[in-house]
Amino acid sequence: MATHAMIDIETLGTEPDSVVLSVGAVKFDPFTITDPHAKTLWRPEIDAQSNAGRSVLDDTLQWWAKQPQHIQDEAFSEDDRITLSLFMADLNKYLVGVDKIWCQGPQFDMVILEDMFKQFEHHRNWQFWQVMDCRTIFNMMPVDPRKAIQQNLHSADNDAYYQAICVQGVYQHWGIQPR
């Protein structure tokens, strides 16, 4: 059984040094339609990131202001915030034994996370070759598979869950088998 992880982040910008509001993850086997598991949501401290000079873009703040109130409340709530060091250690632990790490555009999610780990001088236990791009494989489908099933957009853990299901669907559609 393959173990892959889907990572999704919500931020206050689009630059590599953006403040991260939340990080969602699930583990899944892309070769099956078994439900993704180990759904996790981390909410790193915002002030610690801002105080360390991580960026906030006005355009992104304006974009957040247009999102449904319950999504804004989830993204900006101070409830369950954890220290950056605890978040980074926990993410490293979560990814132990994972074969591949998927993102909806790794040049966003993983670049921002890698920048954070570098800025705060924290070891990361994944390699560049593990990172996969689900946006590319979704574009290979006749219709974007997320459009039919995804709910609660911009909730990092829910986005990761639905993106993982869609990767499984693409594998099924194309008959992709383990090597």
Summary of the structure (lengths in Angstrom):
residues: 179
radius of gyration: 15.9
end to end distance: 11.5
largest distance: 48.3
contacts: 549
relative contact order: 0.22
helix: 42%
strand: 19%
